[in-house]
Amino acid sequence: MSYDKPICRVAIVGTGVIGASWAAQYLARGFDVVATDPAPNAETNLRKYVADAWPALTTIGLSPGASQDRLRFTASMKEALSQADFVQENGPERPEFKIKLFADMDDATPPDSLIASSSSGITMSVMQSKCAHPERCVVGHPFNPPHIIPLVEVVGGTKTAPEAIEQAMKFYAAIGKKAIYLRKELPGHVANRLQAALYREVAYLIQEGVLSVADADDAVSWGPGLRWGVMGPSLQWHVGGGAGGIKHFMEHLEDPRESGDHPRPQEDDCGWGTEGGRQPFRRAARETGERAPAGPPSSTQSARMRGRQDQQ
């Protein structure tokens, strides 16, 4: 089935912090938005959030037709979804709840409309497992708050149609988001895993007495954080490698764990698997043209990388 129909009406299921931020984003982009949430005072809280977010959205720039008056709220999810062209779900992060919620949304939403989830930890293969039309279900995971931060991670489940993923990518890009496509499902998606990898190193350095919490924050925000706002780590290292590019840069990185002195665990503290040795770094060097992430460096690699970059 084709999912390229015009999107005029967006339904928001769940109007907590993420759902309310999405509602503000879609209103600012000129859509009709109908929201639903069974929580007490949900409508009042939603409208206040949108009103508070509107000055920032106005500064960013409103699309033609943008108006807070285009927001409608209903306690009936079936009513909210009955004419939706696109659904953004933001319910509680519990697998059993999500499975039933997606089955109910799938039943109430027109069959040619996409259903996207903001879930940060539950895979779409799980959520879509009881749907009659699982092929139109995708994850569209934002970075909080969605109305400010452009990133959206898009990933399908085992039953998601490629056409649905393609259309979701196009839709998010059309409303000013920076959508990235994840080729595989995994807990935490990508950006949160990168944050976790960095923070494990931060926690290690603090634990070892290398620096204070405040100085660790400054080390990121006043150093590499400024660079990362302009280019990602693979492109940054490619530029840092000079004429030899990222391959030359990688040749100067050594991982002492390869010697066996410091065996690398195959699973991190969050239960996320990691690859051993320098294989992720070699792969990044090969795929620089695609800007593939190089993987989290070890503490020793981080120190050597910082020393090398300080010389540039």
Secondary structure, DSSP 8 states (H G I E B T S, - for coil): ----S---EEEEE--SHHHHHHHHHHHHTT-EEEEE--STTHHHHHHHHHHHHHHHHHHH---TT--GGGEEE-S-HHHHHTT-SEEEE---S-HHHHHHHHHHHHHHS-TTSEEEE--SSS-HHHHTTT-SSGGGEEEEEE-SSTTT--EEEEEE-TT--HHHHHHHHHHHHHTT-EEEE-SS--TTTTHHHHHHHHHHHHHHHHHTTSS-HHHHHHHHHTTHHHHHTTS-HHHHHHHHTGGGHHHHHHHT---GGGGTSS---SB-TTS-B---TTHHHHHHHHTGGGT-------HHHHHHHHHHHHT-
